[in-house]
Amino acid sequence: MNYSRINNLVGWLVATLATIVYILTADRFNSWWDTGEFIASAYKLQIVHQPGAPLFLMIQNVFSNLAGGDVTQIAYWMNIGSAVCSGLTVLFLFWTITALARKLRRKDAQQESGWQIVQIQLAGFIGAAAYAFTDSFWYSAVESEVYAMSSLCTAAVFWLALKWEKRADQPGADRWLLVIMYIMGLSIGVHLLNLLTIPAIALIVYFRKKRVVTFQGVALALGIGIAILGFVLWGVIQYLVRFAAQFDLLFVNQLGFGFGSGALFFAAVLIAALVIGLLHSIKRNKPMLNTLLLGVCLVLFGYSSYAMIVIRAHADPSLNNNAPDNIYSFLGYLSREQYASEPLLKGPLFDAKEVNVTYDSTYKKGTDRYEKLTGKPTYSYDKEMLFPRLYSQKHQDYYRMYLGLNNGQQVSFMDNLRFLFSYQLGDMYGRYFMWNFVGRQNDEQRFSGTTNGNWLSGIRIVDDARLGGQQELPTGMQVDPSRNVYYYIPLFIGIIGLLWQFKKDRKNAIIVALLFFFTGIAIVLYLNQTPMQPRERDYAYAGSFYAFAIWIGFGVLALIDVFRRKLHMRAATLTAGVLCTIGAPVLLLTENWDDHDRSERDFARQVAYNYLQSCDPNAILFTYADNDTFPLWYLQEVEGVRTDVRIVNLSYLQSHWYVKQLKNKVNNAEPVDTAITAEKLAQGVRDYLPFIDREIQEPVDLDKLMEFLLSDNQTNQVQMQDGSFINYLPTKRWKMVVDKEAVIANKILPTTWNAAVPDEMTWDYNQNFITRAELALLGIVKNNQWKRPIYFTNYTPEDKMAGLSKYLMDEGLVKKLVPVSLDESSGEEAMVNVEKLYDHAVHNFNWGNYGQQAFVDVDSRHYMTNFVLPQVYDRTVRLLREKGDLTKAKDVAIAATNILPKRVYGAEETYLYGEIVDTLYKSKEKPLAQQVVRRHLTFLDEQLQYAQALMRDKPESLDTRGLQYSLAALERYQSILKEQDQPLYAQADDLYRRYTSRFLREQ
């Protein structure tokens, strides 16, 4: 069997193995964050958030057809799509390692020996398999997100570059470069990370074409690669569309043609120029020019997947982000205009003040021409710095805490660099790198301290020096599936491989290092991330970990060379192969399987289901963030659950296009009418209105207020410094007349509440400005007139509710807008519908596998402890007992114990179950109560012992919040158990006294 056949066979073997693992561990439904949006949009070919991923959506749509019409299987098959892409990524990594390894092994011989072939295959297998089971890559491989397909594009183009390098002197070899350009064009429709391989590929071309390599030549090649990257990233992706927009503006506004005519003319001119250039290159026999122009054509051809965005936007589907149905809205979509940009070369410090602002201009589509409007602002500041890293005003407290700066202390450039190296490169990249090749403490997000989200090795003496408390680790932390330890072994193998490659083949080592840099550290420098990110961002750096896996493969060859000093080739090869296989892929697979296995997870789907089931028929449900919106989109758009509920995202409501889309019927949900004409909230109109206090004492009727705010009369506006006039908010005290008959007829309230309906609602607005979002929200509330029930999710912050929070009746996961406000004298938590809460907790809510699965992921358990336990179960039990209904309280308490996970994940659970345990005792469910108490006391004992060890080793890292919850839980159990369970009371009392005295003494 020849080398190529062996190489292909082993490559497909490792790829198949990885794919099978991914399929077995894939999510069966949607997961948290963007996957719900991607699955819903792929299924119906809709428009996702900027800047879009049309090719990804179309390919995932193909995978959705494999569900055979079973809508409950569509998400799973799309997740399998990511699994297949990830398996193919492993295949290309294998071939990349073997291609580079073969070059080195053939230096001394024209033909490989049998054992040399074995060594090459071992290097490829171990390196590729190790990467397949790394933490970050595996995470993306089992969910329908863009990163798996993006990794495939990266792996493919790098492998193709090596294929070209091998055949560069053969006729027609440049076709490999053309395939690379085409895949890069396609990858734009997935994610832009793939383009970061261009500088490394430029260096491959330089080293292959030049016999004499110089520093100046390397620098020039690298510069050309970066220039090509910039050309594709900005020239092709954005400026081609920008030029098309300028042509369309000329044709429509000046020449009187229809919309799109100028863009079509520009496209025709571009195509003609490329065709003429190609014909010229053939006629004049200029192969380099011909290849360059063909490459541009193929990039554009791949980029043409974005036509799907414009075509589908014209159909105005349910999910139509930014409505990019004309050239200017499409340009805004590509340039991510709805997101803030981070300063890179020069920018403000976090304590800087604005001294000047200028606005660029843009255009929007009008009735028969494009209309000019004010674009993005550009601010000047009194304190600016080159290469700013400390620029976010809302994070200034964190900056000062992290850097040890006092209030008022000036920030220096060295502070700026300290934050770059310590936080951005250390915490936000180096920590992720170590997660993948050394070990991970747990899956909790790290904000500070040594108890959550750190890297660790599993070597106790080393970890104890860094993190503290490792000698007294609680059992829960030791057996935590997300605690993965690799003892530095994969890192050690990779570093040996890196050094070995630099010694043996410096050119290719530089290329791999460049790939490692641009897909890792360069991203950190470009993103310039602020602290307190919503979630960990390790998935963005998987390309860098891919490059390091190449060195893991070379580490096998390096160890073989070391062992050959004492052993013959066969023994050295087998010894190194066995040790590295156990030390890298096998170790990574066994450590990572339990926390990466998502086959039992369904909590994100169930949360969405419970949100929708909380709403009455034909409801309007206001959501706010990703995790209370995207899972609901998935459930409605894909599975067709409760399509009568109209979801309105308050974050999107700030956008003119979203307000316009409210008038559309979505599935079975009727349109939402703001009673505001489109031009009043059009793009650039009433984006932001300031509050100017006119000292109006009495509440202003909402009808009159809206009339004032929407007035185009300059007497109702205020003049700005540039001479323009804008509307403003004159008072924060509002009122709205209540149609009592409509409230009663539409059953907005429980019948026992109807007598409390007032003639009018009065409330105070809670912001110093009002935006399009609040105007639209108020328009919906005013125009609805209680015809449809209106809800807000429990995720929604009060400052996004236009001051209406006092009129929200809590029903657990949602809060219903009602024309009744009960003050504190009416009793604790009077605005709670206890009957509805009881029905939800006992009969309606379904939490799926939450209590049965072997491992509960961090997002799911945070949702449970932050929202479900306190707002549904603990509250319902307490309120039912206040009403004297112990029987129903018992039902809720039993339901709460049924969703307990298999182990305790945090001290919050122990505290939140106090009322539930007390109810179980009082309702004669003593065995069940004891089971919960023993579980919690064991956890608290170990947790407080660990906290004591941290107080000794790393006092600055003590989790004070967890400590407070732990002691408060023990105090609750003391009072609960004293009269009801003396043996357990003695245990709880002993723990409380022991640890209270210790912590009070040490503090």
N, C-alpha and C positions, 0 to 999 in steps of 0.2 A: 504494500500500500504506500503510495507516494505521500510526500509531505503535505501537499495541498488538501488531499482527501482527509488525512488525519486532522489537519488544522480545522477544516470545516466541520468534521464530525464532532470533535471535542468542543468546538465553539458552540455548535447547536445544542450539544448536551448540557453545557453549563447554562445556556440561555433558557433551555426548556426547564431545567431544574429550578431556576429563579422564577420563571413564569408560573410554574405550578405552585410554588410557595406563595407568590403574590395572589394567585387566584384563591387559594385556600384561606388566606388571611384577609381578603378584600372586604371592604364594607358591603353589607347587603343592601343598604339604602343610602340616603344622603348622609353626610357628616356635617360638622359645623363649618362656619365661615363661608367661603365662596362656592362650595360644591353644589349647594341647593340651587343657586342661580345658574351655574353652568349646566347642570343636568336639565333644569326646566327650559333653558334657552336652547340647548342642543336638541332636545326632543322636538321642539316646534320651530327651530331655526329662528330664534329671536335675538335681540341685541343686548349683550351684557355690558357691564361697566367699562368705562374707557381704559385703555385704547382698543379694547375688543380682542377677540381671538377667533376669527371666522373659520379658519381651516380646522382648528381644534373642534369647534362646534359641529362642522360638517362631518368630520371623521367620527366623532362620538355619536352623531345621528345614525351613522351606518351601524355602529355597534348596538344602538337601541333596537334595531330591527331584529336582532337575534333573540330578543325577549319573546318573540312569537305572539305579540299582542297582549301579553300579561303585563299590565302597567306596574305591578308591584315588583317586577323583575328588571325594569328598564334601568334603574339606577345601578343595580348590580352589574348589568352588562356593560354599562359605561365605565364602571370601576374596573371591569375586566379589560376594557380598552386601555386604561392606564397601565394595567398589569402587563399587557402584551407589549406596549411601548417600552416599558421598563425592562422587560426581558430582552428585547431587541437592543436596548442600550447596553446591557451586559454582554451581548454577543459582539457588538462593535468594540467594546472595551477589550474583550478577549483577543480579538483580531489585531487591535492596536498594540497590545503588549507583545503578542507573538511576533508581529512584524518588526518591532523595534528590537526585541530579543534576538531574533534570527539574524539581523544585521550584525550584531555583536558576536554571536556564536560562529558565524561564517567568516569572520575576519581571518581566522587561522586555517580554514579549510574550505575548499570549493564545494564540498558536499557534506552535509551533516551526517554524523554517525547516529546510530539508533538511540544512544543515550543522550546525545545532544538534542534530538527531537523530543525525547521525553522531558528534558529540562525546560525546553521552550514551552512545551504544552503545560507543564506544571506551573511555570511562571504565569502564563495566561490564565489558567484555571484558578489559581489561588488569588491573583490580583482581581480578576473579574468577580469571582464568587465573594471575595471579601467586600468589595464595593456593593454587590447586590444586597448584602445583609447589613449594611451600615444604617445607622439610626435615621438620618435625614432622607436618604434615598428611598428606603423602605416605606417611610411615612408617606411620601408622594406617590409611591407605586400602587397604592391600594385605594385611592380615591380619585374621583373624576375632577382633577385639577390640571392646569396647563403644564405643570412642571415636569411630569413624566414624559410627555411628548416633546417638550423643549429639550430635555436631556437627551432624548433620542436624536434630535437634530444635531446637537452638539457632538455626540459620539460619532454620528455618521460622517459629518464633514471632516472631522479630524482624521478618521480612518481613511476617507477618500483622499485626503492630502498625502497620506503615506503611500496610498496606491499610486498616485501621480508621481511621487518622488521615485518610486521604484522603476517606473516606466517612462520617466521624463525624456529619455533620449530616443524613444520609439516613435514612429510616425503616428500622429493622431493622439499623442499622450495628453494634449491639452483638453481633450474631452472630459477628463476627470476634473479639471478645474471648472469646466462649465457645469458639470453636475453639482459641484460644490456651490457655485453661484445660484443655481436653481433651488437647491435645498435651503440656502440662506434666504432666498426670496419667499419660499414657502414658510419658513420659520417665522417670518414677520407676522404671519397670520396665526401664530401660536403664542410666542413670547420672544422678546428681543434678546434674551440672554445668549442665544446661539451666536449672535453677531460678535460676541467678545472673543471668539476663536480667531478672528481675522488677523490680528497682529501675530499670533503664533504661526498661522499658515503662511503669512508673508515671510517669516523667517525660514520656514521650510523651503520655500521657493528660492530664497537668496542662497542658502547653504547648498542647495542642489545645483544652482546655475553657476555659482562662482567657485572656481578652483582655489583662489586665494581669498581667504576671509580676513577682513580688517575690521577694526573697531568702528571706523567711519562707515564702512559698508553695512555693518550690523545696525548701527544707529539710523542710517538712511532707510534700510529695509523696514525697520520698526516704525519709523516715521511714516513711510508709505502705508504700512498696514493700519496705523492709527488714522491716517487720512482717509483710507478706504472705509474704515469703520464709521468715521464721521460723515462721509459721503452717503453711505447707506442709511445711517441712523437719522440724519437730518435732511440731507439732500433728496434722497429718494422718498423716504417715508413722509416727510412733512413739506419740503419746499416744492416738490412737484405738484402737490395738491394746492399749495399756496399760489404757485404760478397759474395753475388752472383756475383758481378763484379770481385772480386778477384779470385773466382773460374773460371770464364769465361776467365780471363786473363791467368791463368795457363793452362787451357785446349786449348786455341787457340794459345798462343805464345810459350808454352813449349811442349805441347803434340801434337800439329798439328791438333786438331779437328776444326770443323766449329764454326762460331759465334753462341753464345747462348747455346752451348753444356754444358759449365761449369755451367751456370745459371740453366739449367734444372737439371743437376746432383745435384747441391746444393738444389734445390727445392725437389728433390726426397729424398735426405738425411734428409732434415728437416721434410718432411712428414713421413718418416720412423721412425725418432726419436720420433715424437709425437705419432705415432701409438704404438710403443714399450712402450713408457711411459704410455699411456692409458691402455694397456694390463697389464702392471706391476702394475698399481694402482688398477686395478680390482682384479688381482690375489692376491695381498698382502692386499687387503681390506683397501686402503688408500683413503678415500673419499675426503679429502682436496686436495691431489695431483691430484686426478681425476678431481675435479672441476676446479683446476687451469689450468691443461692442456687442458681441454675442453674450458675454457675461452680463452686461447691463440689460439686454433684452430678457435674459432668463430670470434675473432678479425681479424685473418688472412683471414678467409672466407669473412668477410665484406670488408676488405681491398682489396680483389681481384677485386673490381670494377675498380681498376687501370689497370687491363688487357685491358680494353677498350682503354686506352690511347696508349698503345703499339700497339695494333691491328690496331687502326685507323691511327696511325702514319705511319705504314707500307703502308697504302693506299695512303699516302701523299695527304691529302685533301687540299682545298684552304687555310684554316686556320690551320696551323700545327706548333704551337709555340714550339720552341726548337727541333722539329723533333725527339722526343724521341723513335726512332725505334731500338735502341740497348741499352745494359745495362748501358753504361757509359753516354750516352745522357739522358737516363731515370733517372739516379742518379742525374745528373745536374739539370734536370727538378724538381725533388722532393726537392732538396736542395736549390732551388731558386737562382742558381748561377748567373743569370743575374742581381740580385738586390744586392745592398750594404747591409752589415750587420752592426748593431749598437753595440757599445761596451756596455757590461753589468757590469762586475765585475771590470774591469780595462781598462783604455783607455786614450787617449790624451785630453788635453784642446784645446779650439778652436784656441789659438795662439801658439800652439806647432809646432815645426819643426821636420821633419823626420831626424833621425840619422842613421837608418839602415833599410834594407828591405830584407826579405827572401821569397822564393817562394816554395809552395808545388808543388807536381806533380800530374798529372792525365793522363788519356789516352783517345784517340779518335779512332774510328773505321777506319782502313785503308783498303787496298785492300784485304789482306788475313790475317792480324794480327792487333792487337791493337798497336798504336804508342804512345809513351810517349811524353808528352808536358808539358810545364810550366803551373802551376795552379795559384790559387789566391795568391796575395802578402800578407805578414804580415809585418806591419811596426812597428818600434820602434821609440819613440819620446823623445825629451829632457824634455818635461813636461807631466807627466802622473798622473792620480788620480784614487783612488779607487771609484767605483760606479759613473762613470762619467756621468754627465747630460749636461755639457757644452762642447761638443766635436766637433761640426760641424764648420769647418773653414768658409764656405760660409755664415754662420748665425752670425758671430761674431759681426757685427754691431747691430743686433737685441739683442743679449745677453747683450751687453754693455748698450744699450738704456733701456732694460727692467729692468736691475739690477742697473742702475745708475752708471755704471763704466766709468771712464775716459779712453781715449786712453793711452795705455801703462800701465795702472793699473793692477797689478797682481790679478789673480783670486784665491780666497780662497775656502776651502772646505765648509765654511758657505755659500758662494755665490752659490756653487753647490747645496746645500740643499735648499737654498731660491728658486732657479729656479725649483727644484723638487716640492716643496710644493705649490709655488705660481702659476707656469705656468702649469707643467705637471699634478699635482693632482688638482690644482684649476681650471685653464682655460680649460684644456683638459679632465677633468673628472667631477669635482664638478660643473662646469657650465652646462655641459650636464645633470647631475643628476637633477639640479634645473630646467632646461628647462622642464623636464618631470613631475615634481611634484609641482612646484611653478609657473612657467610661463616663456614665452620667449618673448623677446623684438621685434624681427623680424627675418627673415630668412637670413639676410645678414651675411657674414662671419666676425667674429671678429678677428682683428689683434691687435688692441689697442683701448683705449678710451671707452666712455660710450654710443655711439650713435648707435652701431650695434652689434648684436649677443649676447647681454648680457641676463642674466636671470632677470626677474622682476616679481613682485607679483600681480600688479594691485591695491595695497594699496598705494595711491599716496604719502602720507607723508613718507612712508618707501622707496619707489622707488626714490623719489626726493632727499633724503639724500644720496643714493648710486650713482645715475646716473645724477642727476641735470636736470633742465629744464622741469620737469614733469608738472608744472603748465601752461606752454605755449606750450604744444605739438601741432604740426600741425594736422589738420584734417586728412591728409593722414596717419600719424602715428597712430592716434587713431582708424581709421577704417581699417588699414592694416590687411588683413586676417591672416598674419603670426604673428601678435601680439596676443599672447594667454596668458590669465591671469587666475590663479587658486586661488589666494588670500592665498596661503600657505595651503589650506584645504587638498589636498591629502597628502602633506608632514606631516601635523599635525596628520592626521589619521594614517599614517604609523608609525610615531614615537611613538604614543600611543600604537599601536599594537606591536611594537618592545619591548617597556618596559614591556608591559603586558605579552608577551611570555617569556621574561627573568625571570619575576617573577613567572609565572605559570609552565614553562617547560624549564628549563635552558638548558638541553641537546639538544633538538630540536632547541632551539633558537641559540645555538652555531653552529649547523649544517647549519641553514639558513644564519647566519652571515658569515660562511666560504664560502658558495656559493656566497654570496654577494661580499666578498673580492676577491675571485679567478676570478670571471667573471667581475670584475671592476678594483679595485686598482692594483691587480697583473698584469693585462694586461698593465696598464700604466707603471709599473716598467719594464716589459719585453720589451715593444715596444720602450721605451726611445725615444720618438718622438722629432723631431726638430721643431722649430717654422715655421710659414708661410707654413702650410700644404696646398696642392692644394684645399682641401675642408674640411668641418667639419667632424669629425670622431665619432660622437655619436653612430652610428649604431653598432660599435664594442663592446659597453658596454651594449647592450640590456639585456644580461643575468643578469647583476647586477641589472637592473631596474626590472627584473622579480622577483628576490629575494625580493626586497623591496615591490613589489605588494603583496607578501605573508603577509607581515606585515600590509598592508592596510586592508586585509581581517581580520586579528586579531584585528585591530583597531575597527572594528564593534563589536566584542565580548567584547573588553575592555569598549567601551562606554555603551554597554548593562549592564555590571556589575556596571558601575558608575550610570546609571539611575535607576537601581534596588534599590538603596539606598532610593529613593524617590517614585518610581513607582512600580506597580506590574509587573510580567514578561511580560504579553501581551503588556502593554503600553510601557515598556522599550524596548522590542524587536522592536516594530513597529516604535517607535520614533527614535531609533538609526539606524534602517534600512532605514527609509525615509531620514534622515539627511545625512547619509553616501552615499546613492545612489545618491542624488542630489549633494553632495559635492565632489564626486570622478567620477564615470563613466559618469553621466549625464553632469557634468561640463566639463569634458575632451572631451566628444563627441561633445558637442555644440561649444566649443571653437576651437577645432582642425579640425572640418569638412571642413570648407571653404578653408583652405590652404593645406589640405591633399587630397582633391578631385581632382584627376587627369583626370577625365573622359573627360574634354574638351581639354586636352593638346595633341599637336601633333607637337610642334615646333622643337624638336630634329630631328624628321623624316623629316620635311620640310627643315631644314637646310641641311641635307644630300642630299635631292632631289635637292636643289638649287645648291649645290656643283657639283653634277654630271651633271646637266643640263648646268652648266657653261662651260663644256668641249666639245670640238669638238669630232667627232667620232674617236674611236680607240686611245684615248689620254692616256698618262701616267700622273697620278696625284700624286704628292708627298705630303704626309701628315706628321704630326709631333706628335700630342698628342692624348689622349683618345677621346676628343670630336670632333675632325675633322677626326677621323678614324673609331671608333666603330659604330657610326650611319650609315656611308657609307657601312660598312661591312653588317650591318643588311639589308639595302635597296637592296643591290646587291644579297646577299646570300639567303634571305628569299623572298622578293617581286620581285626579278628579274629585278630591275630598272637599266638601263644603264650598263649592264654587259660587255659592250665593253670597258669601262674605266678601266685601270689597276691601282689599288691603290698600292702605294709603300710608306711604313711608314719609315721615315728617322731615327726614334729611333731604329727600328728593323734592319735597314740596317747595323748597327754596328755588327750584329751577322752573323757568317759564314753560319749558316743554312738558314737564310733568303735570303742571297745573292744567295745561291744555288737554292732556291725555285723560284727565279725570272725567271729561265729558263722554268718553268712550264706554260702551258696555264691554265688560271683561268676563268672558265665560258666561255664567248665569247671574253675575252681579250687575245690577243696574248702574248707570252712570252716577257720578257724584257731582252735584251742581253747586258751584260757589256763588251763583247769582252775580258774578262779576264778569263783565265783558272781557274778551281776550286781550284787547288792546290796553286795558287798564293794568294788566300784569304781564305784558309782553316783555321780551328780552330787553334789558336795559331800562325798564320802567319800574319804579318803586322796588328796586332791589333792596334798598336800605333807607329807612326813614328815621331820623333822630327824634328823641323826646325833647321837647321844649316846653317847660312847665308854664302854663298860662294861669296857674293858681285857680283852677276851677274847683270849687268846693264840693258840689253835688255830683253824684255819678252821672255820666253822660250816656244817653240811650245808644245802644249799639248801632241801630239804624242810622242815627245822625252822625255818629262817629265814623262809620264806614263811608257815608256820603262825603264827609270832610276829607278823609284820608284818600279817597279815590277821585277827588275833585281835580279838574284841570284848570280851575280858576286861580289866577295868581294871588288873589286876595286870601285864599286858603293855603297858601304856600309860603315858604321862606326863601329869601335870596341867599345864594352861596357866594363865596369870594370871587368865583369866576364869572359872576353875573347870572348864572342859571338859577332856576327856581325848582325847589323840590317840596313835596308834601312833608309834613311832620306830625308827630303825635303830641297833642296838646295836653292830655291828661291821662292818668293811669287808673282812674276810677270809672268803672263801666257798669252798665246794667242792661238787662234784656227782658222784655215782657214775656211772660210764660202763658202759653195757650193751655190752660188746665184741661179742657175737654180733649185736646189732642193727646196730652200726656196719659190720661185715663183710657181713652179709646185705643191707643196703641200699646197699652200695657207696659209702659216704660218702667214703672215702679212695682214693687210688691204691693198688693192691695192694701196692706196695713199701713203703707206709707202715703197713700193718696191724700189723706187729710192734711199732710204737712206741705203740700205743694203751695208755694207762695205766688203772689201776683207777678213778681218780677225777681230775677236773679241779679245780684250785685256782687262785684268782685274787684280786686285790685290787680292790675297787671304787674308783672314782676321783672320787667326788663327796661333798660334805658334806650331802647330802640325797638322798631318793629320792622319786620322783613316781609317779603313775599309769602313766606311760609305761614306766618301768623295771620296775614291778611286772608290767605286762602282758607286757613283753618277756621277763622271767625266767619268767613262767608259760608262755609259748609254748615257750621253750627247754626247760624242765623237762618239760613234758607231751609234747613232740614225740617224745622218746626215739629220735631219729635215724631216725624213719620217713620224714620228708621232708627234703630238703636245704634248708638255711637259708643265705641270702646277705645281705650288706650291699653297697650300692653304694659305689664309691670316693669319692662325694661326701660320705658320712656321716662326721662328725667322731667322733673316738675317745670324747669325753665323752658321746656319745649311745648307746654300745654296752654300757653297764652293766659296764664293765671287762673285757669278753670279747675285747678286741683281740688279746691274746696267743694266742688260739685261732682266729684267722682266717687261712685259707690264701689267699694272693693269687692270683687268676686273671685279673688285668688290670683289667677294668672293675668286677669284683665281687670280694668276699672271702667265702670259704665258711667257715662255722663247722664246725670239726672238733675231735675230742677229742684233739688232739695239739698240743703246744707244744714247739718246738725252740729251745733257747737259742743264744746267740751262738757258743758253742763248736762248734756244728754247721755253722758256715759263714755267710758273709754272705747275708742275705736267705733264710734257710733255709726260712721259711714261704711259699714260692712254688712253685706247681705249674707247673714249666717246660714240661712236655709239653702241658698245657692251654693255656698262654700261646702256645706255638708254633702249635698248631692254630688258636687264635683269630686270631693275627696273620697267618697265611699262608692259611688256608682259610675260616674262619668269618665274620670281621668284614667288613662291607661299608660303606665310607665314602661311597658315592654319588658325587656330583659334586665332592667337596671339592677334589681336585687339578686339576680341569678348569675350574671356574668362574672367570669373569673377576675376581670380587671375593669375598673371604671376609669375612663380617661378624665383628664383634668378639667376640660370644658364642661363635661356632663356633671361631674361631682360639684363643681363650683356653682352651676346652675341649680342643682338640687339644694345645696346648703345655703345659697344666697337668696333664692326665690321660693322654691317649692316647700321646703321644710318650715321656714318661718312664716310664710304668707298663706300657706294652705293648711298644713297639718297642725303645727303648734298653735296658730291663731284660732283655728276652728275649734280645737279641743278646749282652749281657754274660754272662748266666748260661749260655747255650749254649756260649760260648767257654770259660768256666771249666770246663765239663764236657768240653771238647775236641771238641765237635761243630761244626766249622767249616762243614760242608755245610748244616746247618739254620740256623746263624747267617746264612749267606749268603742263604738264602731269606727270612728275616725282614728283612734289610737291603735287599734288592731290593723287598720289599713296602713298606718304609718310604719308599723313594724314589718309589714309584708314587703316594703320596698327598701328595707335596710340592706346595704351591700354586704358582701361576705366578710368584709373586715372594715375596721374604722380607718378613715382616711384623714381625719382632722378633728381637733378639739371642738370645733363648732358643732359637730354632730352630737357630741356628749352633752353639750349645754342645751341644744334645741330639743332634745328628747326628754328633758326634765318634766315638763307638764304632761307629756304623753305617758311617761312611766308612772307618775303620780295617779293619773287616771286609770291605768291598768290595775294598780293596787286597790284603788277605791272601788273598782267595778269587779272585784273578785277574780282578776286575771293575774294572780300572783306569780305562777310559774313563768308566764311570758314576761312579766315585769322583771323578775329576777334574771332571766336570760339576758335582757338588755342591760341591766345594771352591771352584771358581772363582766360583760363585754366592755362596757365603758370604764369601769374601775381598773381593769387590767391595762387598758390602753392608757389611762391617765397616769397610773403609777409609772409605767415605762417612759411616758412622754415627759413627765416632770423630772424623772431621774436624768434623762437626756438633757433637759433644760438646765439642770444643776451642773452637769458636766460642761455645758457650754458657758455657763456663768463663770466657771473656773478657767476654762481654756481660752474662750473667745467671747468675753462679756459683751463686746460691741455687736456681736452677731445674734444675740438672744432674741428669739421671736416673742416680743412682748405681747403681741396680740394673742398668739396661741397660749401663752402663759396665763393671761387674764381669763381667757375662755376656760382653761383647765381648772383654775382655782375657783372660778365662778360655778363651774359644773359640779365640783366637789361640794361646794357650799349648798347648792340646790339639793344634791342628793342627801346631804346631812339632814336637811329639814324634811325631806320627803320620807326618808327611811326611819327616822327616829321613832315614830309611833307605829310603823307598819312592818319593819323587817329588822330586828335587832342585830342579827349576825352581819348583815350587809351594812347596817348603820355603823357598827363598830369598825368595819373595814374602811368605809368612807370617812369616818371621823378621824381615824388614825392617819389616813393619807392627808387629809386636810390640815390637821395639826402639824404633822411632820413637815410638809412642804411649805406651809405658810410660815412657820418659824424659820425655816432655812432661808427662804427667799427674803423675808423681812430682815433677817440678820445680815445676809450678804449684801443687801441693798443699803 
